[in-house]
């Protein structure tokens, strides 16, 4: 069975101020954030191949910065949404699987603070339970509000987790649901996990580290920079 990483990096970083390029290509210590992300999967013994979905305007640039990563078998332009980009990547993963059973780990290109254990545990969860959705502990109180901003409920933090990535599935399962969703005109979910749940799949959480943040704002960038440099120096 093959284990394939699908890394989508097609965003344009509209919430990232002070940036002259998409956030996945911002550099920390002279290396793009996307490269830090890809490295985790490149170095992991259980990962057989990596497909990267990027923004079309930066396709050649992406190919250049990832040219030395041996497990990257495809770098393709994405679609008009994150979900469509994932679908295009899944089709490439199916080609790489070449008829073999496969597990696919779908991950954000701007989430470079994962670690070896998260990847291992996601693969293990798929084999044991059918899928694995990375989460992080809720370390602050979560409240629910209505349309007017009024607090209607304070949620019990003991039963709350924060959604993270990777999201891991059997390739045949997630690809078949993307096809079904496209046929039914419902292909507008926030992510693949939400689509799986919509179609009746039970989702299994894989608790990871609170460090596993997504670089979305300039504040995230500075936090990520500090943590990556600390890891390097350590």
C-alpha positions as MATLAB code, in Angstrom:
seq = 'XXXXXXXXXXXXXXXXXXXXXXXXXXXXXXXXXXXXXXXXXXXXXXXXXXXXXXXXXXXXXXXXXXXXXXXXXXXXXXXXXXXXXXXXXXXXXXXXXXXXXXXXXXXXXXXXXXXXXXXXXXXXXXXXXXXXXXXXXXXXXXXXXXXXXXXXXXXXXXXXXXXXXXXXXXXXXXXXXXXXXXXXXXXXXXXXXXXXXXXXXXXXXXXXXXXXXXXXXXXXXXXXXXXXXXXXXX';
ca = [
       0.000    0.000    0.000;
       1.299    3.454   -0.917;
       1.130    6.506    1.334;
       0.824    9.733   -0.641;
       0.978   13.325    0.599;
      -1.192   15.860   -1.211;
      -0.021   19.363   -0.374;
      -2.156   22.185   -1.680;
      -0.526   25.584   -1.919;
      -2.744   27.452   -4.323;
      -3.841   30.321   -2.088;
      -3.076   33.958   -2.823;
      -2.770   35.139    0.773;
      -5.374   37.907    0.671;
      -5.308   38.184    4.484;
      -1.520   38.489    4.588;
      -0.477   42.138    4.598;
       3.060   43.339    3.835;
       3.612   40.408    1.457;
       4.816   40.697   -2.142;
       4.023   37.073   -2.918;
       1.590   34.316   -1.892;
       2.162   33.346    1.731;
       3.375   29.810    0.898;
       6.388   31.389   -0.815;
       7.326   33.793    1.968;
      10.772   32.889    3.262;
      12.018   32.109    6.726;
      15.780   31.818    7.046;
      16.094   31.950    3.233;
      13.695   29.062    2.617;
      10.063   29.211    1.496;
       7.381   28.140    3.962;
       6.210   25.565    1.403;
       9.642   23.910    1.466;
       9.493   23.470    5.244;
       6.119   21.791    4.820;
       7.210   19.475    2.012;
      10.335   18.471    3.956;
       8.313   16.751    6.679;
       6.805   14.379    4.134;
      10.014   14.037    2.114;
      11.903   12.821    5.186;
       9.177   10.562    6.569;
       9.960    6.882    6.015;
       6.309    5.923    5.424;
       5.625    8.480    2.670;
       6.089    7.146   -0.856;
       5.218   10.172   -2.946;
       4.152   13.808   -2.826;
       1.912   15.818   -5.142;
       1.884   19.601   -4.802;
      -0.974   21.726   -6.093;
       0.055   25.351   -6.497;
      -1.216   28.594   -7.965;
      -0.822   28.668  -11.742;
       1.058   31.959  -11.875;
       3.725   30.536   -9.579;
       3.942   27.069  -11.152;
       7.472   27.442  -12.537;
       8.656   29.029   -9.303;
       7.218   26.131   -7.297;
       8.911   23.600   -9.552;
      12.226   25.391   -9.097;
      12.189   25.539   -5.284;
      11.065   21.896   -5.028;
      13.377   20.459   -7.672;
      15.599   18.685   -5.125;
      12.777   16.849   -3.328;
      12.904   13.315   -4.685;
       9.472   12.174   -3.523;
       7.625   15.000   -5.308;
       6.216   13.278   -8.392;
       3.834   16.009   -9.603;
       3.491   19.785   -9.286;
       0.283   21.046  -10.889;
      -1.802   24.238  -11.013;
      -4.836   24.296   -8.751;
      -8.493   24.996   -9.331;
     -10.676   27.954   -8.412;
     -11.304   26.699   -4.855;
      -9.303   24.768   -2.270;
     -11.645   21.796   -2.686;
     -11.218   21.785   -6.461;
      -7.454   21.986   -5.990;
      -7.610   18.961   -3.713;
      -9.626   17.081   -6.320;
      -7.019   17.764   -8.998;
      -4.315   16.563   -6.631;
      -6.259   13.400   -5.832;
      -6.436   12.591   -9.522;
      -2.647   12.856   -9.717;
      -2.341   10.665   -6.620;
      -4.497    8.039   -8.315;
      -2.098    7.999  -11.271;
       0.847    7.548   -8.912;
      -0.928    4.733   -7.027;
      -1.228    2.964  -10.398;
      -3.932    0.551   -9.267;
      -2.508   -0.110   -5.804;
      -4.379    0.622   -2.610;
      -3.264    3.952   -1.203;
      -3.655    6.293    1.734;
      -3.618   10.010    1.007;
      -2.737   12.731    3.521;
      -4.157   16.106    2.515;
      -2.177   18.978    3.986;
      -1.912   22.775    3.786;
       1.248   24.113    2.198;
       1.270   26.881    4.813;
       1.167   24.544    7.793;
       4.915   23.867    8.239;
       4.973   23.057   11.966;
       3.773   19.465   11.769;
       6.027   16.661   12.940;
       6.826   13.030   12.282;
       4.377   11.717   14.888;
       1.381   13.483   13.334;
       2.064   11.899    9.947;
       2.630    8.466   11.486;
      -0.514    8.657   13.613;
      -2.676    9.789   10.693;
      -1.581    6.794    8.628;
      -2.187    4.496   11.600;
      -5.669    5.947   12.118;
      -6.646    5.293    8.494;
      -5.515    1.676    8.731;
      -7.350    1.121   12.009;
     -10.438    3.334   11.625;
     -10.756    4.326    7.968;
      -9.623    7.948    8.256;
      -7.685   10.346   10.477;
      -8.390   14.040   10.962;
      -5.662   15.963   12.763;
      -6.842   18.158   15.617;
      -5.281   20.247   18.360;
      -6.436   20.739   21.935;
      -8.701   23.703   22.638;
      -6.602   25.668   25.115;
      -9.015   28.567   25.560;
     -12.723   28.791   26.295;
     -14.927   28.574   23.189;
     -18.226   30.435   23.029;
     -21.078   30.221   20.546;
     -22.754   33.441   19.382;
     -25.829   34.271   17.312;
     -26.056   36.560   14.253;
     -26.139   39.630   16.502;
     -23.014   38.669   18.404;
     -24.879   37.676   21.547;
     -23.331   34.813   23.494;
     -25.746   31.888   23.465;
     -23.566   29.106   24.858;
     -20.211   28.468   26.476;
     -18.888   25.156   25.192;
     -17.244   22.623   27.465;
     -13.565   22.771   26.475;
     -13.146   19.134   27.491;
     -15.161   18.136   24.417;
     -13.710   20.715   22.002;
     -10.780   20.333   19.636;
      -9.470   22.579   16.860;
      -9.408   21.279   13.291;
      -5.929   20.973   11.804;
      -4.209   19.041    9.000;
      -3.257   16.566    7.610;
      -6.594   14.947    6.868;
      -5.954   11.329    5.917;
      -8.171    8.910    4.005;
      -8.101    5.871    1.807;
      -7.595    7.362   -1.634;
     -10.448    5.383   -3.187;
     -12.901    6.639   -0.533;
     -12.152   10.345   -0.750;
     -11.801   10.392   -4.532;
     -15.123    8.584   -5.028;
     -16.876   11.140   -2.815;
     -15.353   14.044   -4.727;
     -16.727   12.478   -7.925;
     -20.133   11.972   -6.322;
     -20.194   15.515   -4.977;
     -19.357   16.944   -8.391;
     -22.103   14.877  -10.011;
     -24.651   16.066   -7.444;
     -23.572   19.714   -7.571;
     -22.602   19.828   -3.893;
     -18.874   20.367   -4.386;
     -18.684   23.433   -2.139;
     -17.573   22.028    1.205;
     -14.969   23.788    3.323;
     -12.706   20.727    3.168;
     -12.640   17.022    2.367;
     -13.440   16.032    5.957;
     -16.676   18.034    5.861;
     -17.602   16.286    2.637;
     -16.899   12.875    4.168;
     -19.112   13.699    7.119;
     -21.902   14.978    4.849;
     -21.947   11.634    3.074;
     -22.249    9.688    6.311;
     -18.675    8.770    7.204;
     -17.665    8.734   10.853;
     -14.581   10.895   11.298;
     -11.799   10.017   13.715;
      -9.647   12.669   15.362;
      -5.873   12.401   15.645;
      -4.801   14.729   18.424;
      -1.664   16.635   17.541;
       0.243   19.608   18.846;
      -1.098   23.122   19.357;
       2.035   24.269   17.453;
       0.540   23.008   14.180;
      -0.730   26.436   13.084;
      -1.659   27.649    9.617;
       0.155   30.758    8.390;
      -2.727   33.032    7.433;
      -1.888   36.458    8.855;
       1.315   38.397    9.424;
       1.081   37.499   13.118;
       1.035   33.803   12.190;
       4.119   34.385   10.064;
       6.112   35.855   12.933;
       5.008   33.073   15.302;
       5.957   30.469   12.712;
       9.314   32.143   12.097;
      10.167   32.075   15.793;
       9.184   28.429   16.162;
      10.988   27.226   13.057;
      14.197   29.023   14.037;
      13.926   27.602   17.546;
      13.570   24.082   16.108;
      16.591   24.672   13.869;
      18.764   25.945   16.712;
      17.632   23.140   18.960;
];
